[in-house]
Amino acid sequence: MVASEFDIKYVAHLARIALTPEEEQKLGTQLGHILGHIEKLKELDVSGVEPTAHAVPLMNVTRPDEVRPSLPHNEAMRNAPAQANGLFTVPRIVE
């Protein structure tokens, strides 16, 4: 895709930004250069490269899921600004 194939005003509308004519010209030129580099990357032979989601392998760093005692009900309700029948009450948001 070359710079002339995209509409900078449409791109700005999608990004919800207002651009002056000078900014449109500058951004259009910059996006054209970016798209030109992407076109160069498409010329590379990547047939022997395995698809990856990350450049380096990742491992799960979360703690093991184990049963632990939870906060007692009466202690949790002590912090509630409003409660009814042993439950938190919150303002209604749907009419």
C-alpha positions as CSV (number, residue, x, y, z in Angstrom):
1,M,0.0,0.0,0.0
2,V,1.5,3.3,-1.0
3,A,0.8,6.7,0.7
4,S,-1.7,7.6,-2.0
5,E,-3.9,4.6,-1.2
6,F,-5.1,5.7,2.2
7,D,-7.2,8.7,3.2
8,I,-5.5,10.5,6.1
9,K,-8.7,12.3,7.0
10,Y,-10.5,9.0,7.4
11,V,-7.6,7.6,9.6
12,A,-7.8,10.8,11.8
13,H,-11.6,10.3,12.0
14,L,-11.2,6.7,13.1
15,A,-8.6,7.8,15.7
16,R,-11.0,10.6,16.8
17,I,-8.4,13.3,16.4
18,A,-8.7,16.7,14.8
19,L,-5.8,17.6,12.5
20,T,-4.8,20.9,10.9
21,P,-3.9,20.7,7.2
22,E,-0.2,20.9,8.1
23,E,-0.6,18.0,10.6
24,E,-2.5,16.0,7.9
25,Q,0.4,16.5,5.5
26,K,3.0,15.6,8.1
27,L,1.1,12.5,9.4
28,G,0.3,11.4,5.8
29,T,4.0,11.5,4.9
30,Q,4.9,9.6,8.1
31,L,2.3,6.9,7.6
32,G,3.4,6.6,4.0
33,H,6.9,5.9,5.1
34,I,5.7,3.3,7.7
35,L,3.6,1.6,5.0
36,G,6.6,1.6,2.7
37,H,8.7,-0.2,5.3
38,I,5.9,-2.8,5.8
39,E,6.0,-3.4,2.1
40,K,9.7,-4.1,2.3
41,L,9.2,-6.5,5.1
42,K,6.6,-8.4,2.9
43,E,9.5,-9.2,0.5
44,L,11.4,-11.3,3.1
45,D,11.4,-15.1,2.8
46,V,10.0,-16.3,6.2
47,S,9.1,-19.8,5.0
48,G,11.6,-21.4,7.4
49,V,10.6,-19.3,10.4
50,E,8.2,-20.8,12.9
51,P,5.3,-18.6,13.9
52,T,5.6,-17.2,17.4
53,A,3.6,-14.9,19.6
54,H,6.6,-13.7,21.5
55,A,10.3,-13.3,20.7
56,V,11.4,-15.2,23.8
57,P,9.6,-18.2,25.4
58,L,7.3,-17.2,28.3
59,M,6.3,-19.3,31.3
60,N,3.3,-18.9,33.6
61,V,4.4,-16.9,36.6
62,T,1.1,-17.1,38.6
63,R,0.9,-18.9,41.9
64,P,-0.6,-22.3,42.2
65,D,-4.4,-22.4,42.7
66,E,-4.9,-23.7,46.2
67,V,-7.8,-23.5,48.7
68,R,-7.2,-21.0,51.5
69,P,-9.4,-19.6,54.2
70,S,-11.4,-16.6,53.0
71,L,-12.5,-13.4,54.8
72,P,-15.3,-14.2,57.4
73,H,-18.7,-12.9,56.3
74,N,-19.3,-10.6,59.2
75,E,-15.8,-9.0,58.8
76,A,-16.5,-8.4,55.1
77,M,-19.9,-6.9,55.8
78,R,-18.4,-4.6,58.4
79,N,-16.9,-2.6,55.5
80,A,-20.1,-2.4,53.5
81,P,-21.6,1.2,53.3
82,A,-25.0,-0.4,52.8
83,Q,-26.3,-3.9,53.3
84,A,-29.6,-5.8,53.4
85,N,-30.3,-9.5,54.3
86,G,-26.5,-10.1,54.7
87,L,-25.7,-8.8,51.2
88,F,-24.0,-5.7,49.9
89,T,-26.5,-3.2,48.4
90,V,-25.4,-1.0,45.5
91,P,-27.1,1.8,43.6
92,R,-29.3,0.7,40.8
93,I,-27.7,1.5,37.4
94,V,-30.3,0.1,35.1
95,E,-33.7,1.8,34.8
